[in-house]
């Protein structure tokens, strides 16, 4: 079971690192062209979202992998869960149909990781 947990954790962390770094580094206008929801936030908010996603991803992997403060891993998972709940609210408010399903899937993964780590 621990191998499956690490695989899911690594995949989830990779997803958040890729998405977060793109939001944090790519110019606002370029991201806005690719993601319609970006027009709902300003450039500093977008960069903050990206940085938080990257930090959350690192928090999923590094504490458990190094054994230094492993209790931070479920906290990072919960932080990402909260971010995804806010994302669902944003997408629902914008009446976007496909995105909430994708985001809800990510939420399920984050919650699953949190429970597996606590169990």
C-alpha positions, 0 to 999 in steps of 0.5 A: 500500500505504501508504494501505491501511496507514493506513486499517487503522491508523486503524480499529484505533486508533479501535477501541482508543480507543473500547473503551479509553476506555469501560473507563477512564471508564465506572463499573465496574458499568456495564461489568460489565453489558455485558461478562461478563468484567469480573467477572474483574478489579477496577475498577483493573485495568479502568481500567488495561486501558482506559488501556493500550488508549488509549495503544496506539492513540495509539502506533499513529498519532501516531509515524508521523503526526508522524514523531517516533520512528516506531519506536514504532508497531510497538512499540505494535502489539506491546504491543496484540498482547500485551494481546490474547493475554492477553485470549484466554487470559481468554476461553478460561478463562471458556469464552466462545465468540464473543469469542476469535474477535473478539479473534483477529481484532484480533490479526491486524490488530495483527500485520499492522500491525506487519509492514507497518511493519517491512517 
